[in-house]
Amino acid sequence: MKILAICSSPRKGGNTETMLRAALDAAQAEGAETELYTVSGKNITFCDGCYACRRTGQCHIKDDMPELFDKMLAADGILFGSPMYFWNINAQAKAIIDRTFQVSARRNFKNKAAGAIVAAGRNGTSAALATLNQFFTGHRMIVIGQAMGYGNDKGASMKDATTQANVAGLARAMVRYLKTGKM
């Protein structure tokens, strides 16, 4: 069983990445094979709505998204992490979501386990979580849960015991679901 964590933060070593790494550590301790994919240093361009992918099965944009697609398709579970920018997910997360339009008609992500992790400065994570959960349900994925962390300084979000427990709990719940089919 493989769990992929997608970190949409351009901030290397930031709170989103720290939370995802902690989740992957918890999943690995439960027996999962894990991988972190971070957009930091990657080139993932925005969807231009041309519909070429629906006609040809391939996106015409030449960037790093095909590498991420392959990893998403190979994973049994996906943890999608985003920092909150102006009360929602960041532009990098939205670019990834929009580019999955290429596979939406074929339901390639159907029944994959999914979980959302959002890092925020103070509060207001509900819109970001809703966006990620809508992405999951739009692809007919199985939503396992979500976790939030707060703080602007690097590492601040994981200093809170509740955040630590929620991040690890989300990962363990995903592994349990992947092993048993039960939440």
C-alpha positions as CSV (number, residue, x, y, z in Angstrom):
1,M,0.0,0.0,0.0
2,K,1.4,3.4,-1.0
3,I,0.5,6.8,0.3
4,L,1.6,9.9,-1.6
5,A,1.7,13.3,0.1
6,I,1.5,16.3,-2.2
7,C,2.9,19.5,-0.7
8,S,1.7,22.5,-2.7
9,S,3.7,25.0,-0.7
10,P,6.5,26.7,-2.5
11,R,8.1,27.3,0.9
12,K,10.6,24.5,1.4
13,G,10.5,23.1,4.9
14,G,7.4,25.1,5.8
15,N,4.5,24.1,8.0
16,T,2.6,22.3,5.2
17,E,5.7,20.2,4.4
18,T,6.4,19.6,8.1
19,M,2.8,18.4,8.7
20,L,2.9,16.1,5.7
21,R,6.2,14.6,6.7
22,A,4.8,13.9,10.2
23,A,1.8,12.2,8.6
24,L,4.0,10.1,6.4
25,D,6.1,9.1,9.4
26,A,2.9,7.9,11.1
27,A,1.8,6.0,8.0
28,Q,5.1,4.4,7.6
29,A,5.1,3.3,11.2
30,E,1.8,1.5,10.3
31,G,3.4,-0.3,7.4
32,A,2.7,2.0,4.5
33,E,5.1,2.8,1.7
34,T,5.2,6.6,1.6
35,E,6.4,9.4,-0.7
36,L,6.4,13.2,-0.4
37,Y,6.1,15.2,-3.6
38,T,6.7,18.9,-3.2
39,V,6.0,21.6,-5.8
40,S,8.9,23.6,-4.5
41,G,11.3,23.9,-7.4
42,K,8.9,22.3,-9.8
43,N,7.1,23.8,-12.8
44,I,3.4,23.1,-12.8
45,T,1.5,25.4,-15.1
46,F,-2.1,26.4,-14.9
47,C,-4.7,24.6,-17.1
48,D,-5.6,26.7,-20.1
49,G,-9.0,25.1,-20.7
50,C,-8.2,24.0,-24.3
51,Y,-9.8,20.5,-23.9
52,A,-6.9,18.9,-25.8
53,C,-6.7,16.3,-23.0
54,R,-10.3,15.2,-23.7
55,R,-9.6,14.8,-27.4
56,T,-6.1,13.2,-27.2
57,G,-5.9,11.8,-23.6
58,Q,-2.8,14.0,-23.0
59,C,-2.3,17.5,-21.8
60,H,-0.4,19.7,-24.3
61,I,1.4,21.6,-21.6
62,K,5.0,20.5,-21.1
63,D,5.9,20.8,-17.5
64,D,6.3,18.6,-14.3
65,M,2.7,17.6,-14.0
66,P,3.0,14.3,-15.8
67,E,5.5,13.2,-13.1
68,L,2.9,14.0,-10.4
69,F,0.1,12.3,-12.4
70,D,2.1,9.1,-12.5
71,K,2.7,9.3,-8.7
72,M,-1.0,10.0,-8.1
73,L,-2.1,7.1,-10.2
74,A,0.3,4.7,-8.6
75,A,-0.8,5.7,-5.0
76,D,-3.5,4.0,-3.0
77,G,-3.9,7.0,-0.8
78,I,-3.2,10.7,-1.3
79,L,-2.6,13.3,1.4
80,F,-3.0,16.7,-0.2
81,G,-1.4,19.6,1.7
82,S,-1.8,23.3,1.1
83,P,-0.9,26.4,3.0
84,M,-3.8,28.8,3.3
85,Y,-3.4,31.9,1.2
86,F,-6.2,34.5,1.6
87,W,-8.6,32.1,3.2
88,N,-8.3,29.2,0.7
89,I,-5.7,26.9,-0.9
90,N,-2.7,28.4,-2.7
91,A,-2.4,28.9,-6.5
92,Q,-0.1,25.9,-6.8
93,A,-2.7,23.6,-5.2
94,K,-5.4,25.0,-7.5
95,A,-3.1,24.4,-10.5
96,I,-2.7,20.8,-9.6
97,I,-6.5,20.4,-9.0
98,D,-7.3,22.0,-12.3
99,R,-4.8,19.9,-14.3
100,T,-6.5,16.7,-13.0
101,F,-9.3,17.5,-15.4
102,Q,-7.3,15.4,-17.8
103,V,-8.2,12.3,-15.9
104,S,-11.6,13.2,-14.4
105,A,-13.7,11.7,-17.2
106,R,-12.0,8.3,-16.8
107,R,-12.4,8.4,-13.0
108,N,-8.7,7.3,-12.6
109,F,-8.7,8.4,-8.9
110,K,-12.0,6.7,-8.0
111,N,-11.9,5.0,-4.6
112,K,-8.4,6.2,-3.8
113,A,-8.2,7.2,-0.1
114,A,-7.8,10.9,0.4
115,G,-7.0,13.3,3.2
116,A,-6.5,17.1,3.4
117,I,-3.9,18.9,5.4
118,V,-4.0,22.7,5.6
119,A,-1.5,25.0,7.3
120,A,-2.8,28.4,8.3
121,G,-1.5,31.5,10.0
122,R,-4.3,31.8,12.5
123,N,-7.7,30.5,11.5
124,G,-10.2,30.3,8.7
125,T,-9.3,26.9,7.2
126,S,-12.9,26.0,6.3
127,A,-12.8,27.2,2.7
128,A,-9.4,25.6,2.0
129,L,-10.6,22.3,3.5
130,A,-13.9,22.5,1.5
131,T,-12.0,23.1,-1.7
132,L,-9.7,20.0,-1.1
133,N,-12.7,17.9,-0.1
134,Q,-14.6,19.0,-3.2
135,F,-11.6,17.9,-5.3
136,F,-11.6,14.5,-3.6
137,T,-15.4,13.9,-4.0
138,G,-15.4,15.2,-7.6
139,H,-12.9,12.5,-8.4
140,R,-15.0,10.0,-6.3
141,M,-12.2,9.4,-3.9
142,I,-12.9,8.2,-0.3
143,V,-12.4,11.1,2.1
144,I,-10.7,9.8,5.2
145,G,-10.4,13.0,7.1
146,Q,-8.5,16.3,7.5
147,A,-6.0,18.0,9.7
148,M,-5.1,21.7,10.3
149,G,-2.1,23.4,11.8
150,Y,-1.6,27.0,12.8
151,G,1.4,29.3,12.9
152,N,3.5,31.4,10.5
153,D,7.0,30.5,11.5
154,K,8.5,27.3,10.1
155,G,7.7,24.3,12.3
156,A,5.2,26.3,14.4
157,S,2.2,24.2,13.4
158,M,3.7,20.9,14.7
159,K,4.5,22.4,18.1
160,D,0.9,22.0,19.1
161,A,0.0,18.6,20.6
162,T,-3.5,18.6,19.1
163,T,-2.1,19.2,15.6
164,Q,0.4,16.4,16.1
165,A,-2.3,14.0,17.2
166,N,-4.7,15.0,14.3
167,V,-2.0,14.7,11.6
168,A,-0.8,11.3,12.9
169,G,-4.5,10.2,13.4
170,L,-5.3,11.1,9.8
171,A,-2.4,9.0,8.5
172,R,-3.2,6.0,10.7
173,A,-6.9,6.2,9.7
174,M,-5.8,6.2,6.0
175,V,-3.6,3.1,6.6
176,R,-6.4,1.4,8.5
177,Y,-8.8,2.1,5.6
178,L,-6.4,0.8,3.0
179,K,-5.7,-2.4,5.0
180,T,-9.3,-3.2,6.0
181,G,-11.7,-1.1,3.8
182,K,-13.2,0.2,7.0
183,M,-13.0,3.7,8.4
